[in-house]
Every structure is written in structure tokens, then in C-alpha cells.
Amino acid sequence: MYAASCKPESCSANADCVETVGNYTCQCHPGFLGSRCEEAIACKPLLDPEQASSNCSLPYGSNRFNSSCRFLCDLGFRMVGESLCCARPADCGPTPFLCVKCSFLNHSSIKNCSHPIAPYSFKSVCEVRCDEGYEHRGPDQIRCLYNGQWTSIVQDCTVKRCSPAFFPVSGNVTCVDAVEPFSFGSRCNFTCQEGYYLTRDDTYTCLASGQWSNPTPTCTGGSQKLCQGSQKASKSS
């Protein structure tokens, strides 16, 4: 008569006892090993994440199968990834997430940043200000939000432009541009044709405000000026 080899104490609760010819074997449940399947598979130790805290459940010991850890980033940082639950050897590995903050602002227009918690983290505030003669589109201040994103993208500063300098009637204009045509720092020189004279200064500069230093001049005179000059010359003689 065949006698069963499996007994309640033959295998641990983490295995099924399988009858063989005159003996038995313990068929381990997933995540366990050993002759009686008492040992939980070990996972690689988790690295302690920076700027975060963890709360772990360890039913079979530290870094063992079915251990789970939930991570929470410190204030001012946001999580990239998820908390880890170690169920199979393939799931094991280094900490599966990072606690990140707002990106570093390597931009010439960023001025006077304040960091109440940590550099470029939640509640950090930076002013956006261009150099003289330049301007930007967007708000003058940006803030780092709780999700690790800035409230706005910082745009490049562009040089301010003055209105194009037109040729005056009976005159000419030549310009030297510091950056771009008719932009901050550009200087234009006006001249009149023979027999005409300028009503204002002959040199104009594009200012940081985007305005010319003087209104556009006009050329006046012509034959009338020449006649007046001839009459004055006749009287003096």
C-alpha cells in the first residue's frame, strides 16, 4: 500500500508539497527558495534617496521579496518615478526615482533670486531683467512651483529698435549700427544737398528707450536761401 510522503511540516507555508516516488519535493511559491522554501528572495539594497523620506513594509525581512517602500520627497522637490515594490528578482534594483527641483537658470537675464527652502526649489523666486537697451517678452518674475516647474519659460533678451531713419527731402542719411539696423546704439548722420541746411542736429542716436535722441530733421533752404544770401551780399557791398 502506498504511503504519502508529504506531511504538514514537510514544507513551509511558502510551498506546495509534491509527492514523488517514495519521497516528496517542496515546490516553492514565486519569491521563495530553499529546500523547504522558507527563505524569501533577496533584492538589491535600495539606495537612500536624497531629499526624500521612506516608509517600508518588510514582511520577510529587509530587502526581501514582497518588501515595499513608499517614498516622499522633501518640500520643494518633486518625484520622478514611483515607489518600489520588490516582488520578483527582475524588479529589484536601485532606487527607482529621483527627487528633483526646478531647473537651474543659466540665463543672463535672471537677476536677484531668493531661495527660502533650497536653491531653485519650491518657492524660489527670480527676477527677469535685461541689460540696458534690451527687452524680453514675458513676466518680470518667475516662481518655482511645488511640481518642480517654473511658472514661465525665460525668453531671450532682444535689442530694442528705433523706427527706421528715412532720408529727408533734399538730404541723405548714413548710419552705423552697434547691433542691428536702427537698434539701441545705432548712430545716424544726416546731411543736406547743396543749398539746403538742417533744421536740427545732424547726428542722432537710438536710445535705450527705443526712441531717437531727436526728431528726424528736415532740409530747408534751396533757391530761396541762395537768393537771400545774394541779397545780403549786395546790401553789404
C-alpha positions as CSV (number, residue, x, y, z in Angstrom):
1,M,0.0,0.0,0.0
2,Y,1.3,3.5,-1.0
3,A,2.1,5.8,2.0
4,A,2.0,9.5,1.4
5,S,5.4,11.2,2.0
6,C,4.1,14.7,2.4
7,K,3.3,15.9,5.9
8,P,2.2,19.3,7.2
9,E,5.7,20.0,8.4
10,S,7.4,18.8,5.2
11,C,7.4,22.2,3.5
12,S,6.9,25.8,4.7
13,A,3.8,27.7,4.1
14,N,5.5,29.2,1.1
15,A,5.5,26.0,-0.9
16,D,3.4,23.1,-2.2
17,C,4.4,19.6,-1.2
18,V,4.6,17.4,-4.3
19,E,4.7,13.6,-4.0
20,T,7.4,11.7,-5.7
21,V,8.2,8.0,-5.8
22,G,8.9,7.2,-2.2
23,N,9.6,10.8,-1.3
24,Y,8.4,14.4,-1.8
25,T,9.7,17.8,-3.0
26,C,8.8,21.3,-2.0
27,Q,7.6,23.4,-4.9
28,C,8.3,27.0,-3.9
29,H,5.9,29.8,-4.4
30,P,7.2,32.7,-6.5
31,G,9.7,34.7,-4.5
32,F,10.9,31.9,-2.2
33,L,13.8,29.4,-2.3
34,G,15.5,26.7,-0.2
35,S,14.7,23.1,0.5
36,R,11.6,24.0,2.4
37,C,11.0,27.3,0.7
38,E,11.5,29.3,3.9
39,E,13.8,31.9,2.5
40,A,12.5,34.9,0.6
41,I,14.5,36.0,-2.4
42,A,16.7,39.0,-1.6
43,C,16.6,42.2,-3.6
44,K,19.5,44.6,-4.1
45,P,19.6,47.1,-1.3
46,L,17.8,50.4,-2.0
47,L,20.0,53.4,-2.1
48,D,19.0,56.1,0.3
49,P,17.5,58.8,-1.9
50,E,18.5,62.4,-1.4
51,Q,15.9,64.9,-0.4
52,A,13.3,62.2,0.5
53,S,12.0,60.0,3.3
54,S,10.7,56.5,3.1
55,N,8.2,54.2,4.8
56,C,8.8,50.5,4.2
57,S,6.9,47.3,4.8
58,L,9.2,44.3,5.3
59,P,7.1,41.1,5.8
60,Y,10.1,38.7,5.3
61,G,13.0,40.9,6.3
62,S,14.9,43.9,4.9
63,N,15.4,43.9,1.1
64,R,13.4,40.6,0.8
65,F,10.6,39.5,-1.5
66,N,7.4,41.4,-1.2
67,S,9.0,44.3,0.7
68,S,7.6,47.6,-0.3
69,C,8.8,51.1,0.2
70,R,6.9,54.3,-0.4
71,F,9.0,57.5,-0.8
72,L,8.0,61.0,-0.2
73,C,10.1,63.9,-1.5
74,D,11.0,66.8,0.8
75,L,9.2,70.1,0.4
76,G,10.4,71.9,-2.7
77,F,11.2,68.7,-4.7
78,R,9.1,66.6,-7.0
79,M,9.3,62.9,-7.7
80,V,10.4,61.4,-11.0
81,G,9.5,57.7,-10.9
82,E,7.4,55.7,-8.4
83,S,7.8,53.9,-5.1
84,L,9.2,50.4,-5.4
85,C,7.6,47.1,-4.6
86,C,10.0,44.2,-4.8
87,A,8.0,41.2,-6.0
88,R,10.5,39.3,-8.2
89,P,14.2,39.4,-8.7
90,A,13.7,41.2,-12.0
91,D,12.0,44.0,-10.1
92,C,15.0,44.5,-7.8
93,G,17.4,47.4,-8.4
94,P,18.5,50.8,-7.3
95,T,16.1,53.4,-6.1
96,P,13.6,53.8,-9.0
97,F,13.1,57.6,-8.7
98,L,14.7,60.9,-8.1
99,C,13.6,63.9,-6.1
100,V,14.2,66.8,-8.4
101,K,13.7,70.6,-8.1
102,C,13.3,73.3,-10.7
103,S,15.9,73.5,-13.4
104,F,19.0,75.7,-12.9
105,L,18.5,79.0,-14.7
106,N,21.7,79.7,-16.6
107,H,20.4,82.8,-18.3
108,S,21.9,86.3,-18.4
109,S,18.5,87.9,-17.8
110,I,18.0,86.1,-14.4
111,K,18.7,88.5,-11.6
112,N,18.3,88.5,-7.8
113,C,17.0,85.0,-7.0
114,S,15.7,84.2,-3.5
115,H,15.6,80.6,-2.2
116,P,13.7,80.3,1.1
117,I,14.0,76.4,1.1
118,A,16.8,75.3,-1.2
119,P,18.4,76.6,-4.3
120,Y,16.0,76.5,-7.3
121,S,13.4,74.7,-5.3
122,F,9.7,75.2,-4.3
123,K,9.0,78.9,-3.6
124,S,12.2,80.1,-5.2
125,V,11.7,83.4,-6.9
126,C,13.9,85.0,-9.6
127,E,13.6,88.4,-11.3
128,V,13.9,88.6,-15.1
129,R,15.6,91.7,-16.2
130,C,17.5,92.6,-19.4
131,D,20.5,94.8,-19.8
132,E,20.0,98.4,-20.8
133,G,18.7,98.7,-24.4
134,Y,17.3,95.2,-24.4
135,E,13.9,93.8,-23.6
136,H,12.2,90.4,-23.1
137,R,8.7,89.0,-23.6
138,G,7.1,87.5,-20.5
139,P,6.7,88.3,-16.8
140,D,9.3,90.2,-14.9
141,Q,9.3,87.5,-12.2
142,I,9.1,83.7,-12.2
143,R,8.5,81.3,-9.3
144,C,9.3,77.6,-8.8
145,L,6.1,75.6,-8.2
146,Y,5.6,72.6,-6.0
147,N,5.8,70.3,-9.0
148,G,9.3,71.4,-9.9
149,Q,8.3,73.6,-12.8
150,W,8.9,77.3,-13.3
151,T,5.8,79.5,-13.8
152,S,7.1,80.7,-17.2
153,I,9.8,80.0,-19.7
154,V,12.6,82.6,-19.8
155,Q,12.8,84.2,-23.2
156,D,16.0,85.7,-24.7
157,C,16.5,89.4,-24.4
158,T,16.3,91.2,-27.7
159,V,17.8,94.6,-28.6
160,K,15.3,97.5,-28.7
161,R,14.7,99.0,-32.1
162,C,14.1,102.6,-33.1
163,S,11.9,103.4,-36.1
164,P,13.8,103.3,-39.4
165,A,15.7,106.5,-40.3
166,F,14.3,107.9,-43.5
167,F,16.1,110.1,-46.0
168,P,15.0,113.7,-45.5
169,V,13.7,115.5,-48.6
170,S,16.8,117.0,-50.3
171,G,19.0,115.2,-47.9
172,N,20.9,112.0,-47.1
173,V,21.4,109.8,-44.1
174,T,24.2,107.3,-43.2
175,C,24.0,105.1,-40.1
176,V,26.4,103.0,-38.1
177,D,24.7,100.1,-36.2
178,A,26.1,98.7,-33.0
179,V,24.0,95.6,-33.0
180,E,21.3,95.5,-35.6
181,P,19.9,98.1,-38.1
182,F,18.2,101.0,-36.3
183,S,18.7,99.4,-32.9
184,F,20.0,100.5,-29.5
185,G,23.3,102.3,-30.0
186,S,22.9,103.0,-33.7
187,R,24.1,106.4,-34.8
188,C,22.8,108.2,-37.9
189,N,24.2,111.3,-39.6
190,F,22.0,113.5,-41.7
191,T,23.3,115.8,-44.4
192,C,21.5,118.1,-46.9
193,Q,22.1,118.7,-50.5
194,E,24.0,121.8,-51.6
195,G,21.9,124.9,-51.0
196,Y,20.0,123.3,-48.1
197,Y,20.6,123.3,-44.4
198,L,19.4,121.1,-41.5
199,T,16.7,122.4,-39.1
200,R,18.1,120.3,-36.2
201,D,21.3,118.5,-35.1
202,D,22.9,116.3,-37.8
203,T,23.7,113.3,-35.5
204,Y,21.0,111.1,-33.9
205,T,21.4,108.1,-31.6
206,C,18.9,105.3,-30.9
207,L,18.4,105.3,-27.1
208,A,17.7,102.5,-24.7
209,S,14.1,103.6,-24.7
210,G,13.7,102.7,-28.4
211,Q,13.4,106.3,-29.3
212,W,15.8,108.5,-31.3
213,S,17.6,111.2,-29.4
214,N,15.9,113.9,-31.6
215,P,13.1,114.1,-34.1
216,T,14.0,113.4,-37.7
217,P,15.5,116.6,-39.2
218,T,14.4,118.3,-42.4
219,C,16.4,120.1,-45.0
220,T,15.2,123.6,-45.9
221,G,16.5,126.4,-48.0
222,G,17.3,125.8,-51.6
223,S,17.0,128.6,-54.2
224,Q,15.2,130.9,-51.6
225,K,18.2,130.6,-49.3
226,L,20.6,131.3,-52.1
227,C,18.6,134.4,-53.1
228,Q,18.5,135.7,-49.6
229,G,22.2,135.1,-49.3
230,S,22.8,137.1,-52.6
231,Q,20.6,140.0,-51.4
232,K,22.6,140.2,-48.1
233,A,25.8,140.2,-50.0
234,S,24.6,143.0,-52.3
235,K,23.5,145.2,-49.4
236,S,26.7,144.8,-47.6
237,S,28.6,145.9,-50.7
